[in-house]
Amino acid sequence: MKGSELRELGEEELEQKARETRNELFNAKVKHATGQLENTAMLKTLKRNIARIESVLGERREAAK
């Protein structure tokens, strides 16, 4: 997911997407620990997506001040 796509979403949508992505990351970590995860690069991608979402949320919170 690109930053420009994230900036188009509302704050509630971003927070929901962050929760969903964190849940996906947790599930991927469990699968990785049990040896069931085939695409280990997905862990890195999910972490980056969470960071992007948090960055956009941080920008909006700073702008609101």
C-alpha positions, 0 to 999 in steps of 0.5 A: 500500500502506497502512502498516497493511497493512505493519505486519501483515507479518513482517520478512522479508516486508517486506525482500522487498517492499522488494527487489521494489519497488526492482526495479519502480522501476528498471524503471520508470525505465528505461522512463521514460528510453526513453519507454515508460512511460505512467503517470509517476505510478507513479514517485512511488508506488513511491518512496513505497511504498519509504519506507513499507516502510523506515519500518516496518522502522526502527520495528521495528529501534528497538523491538528495541533 
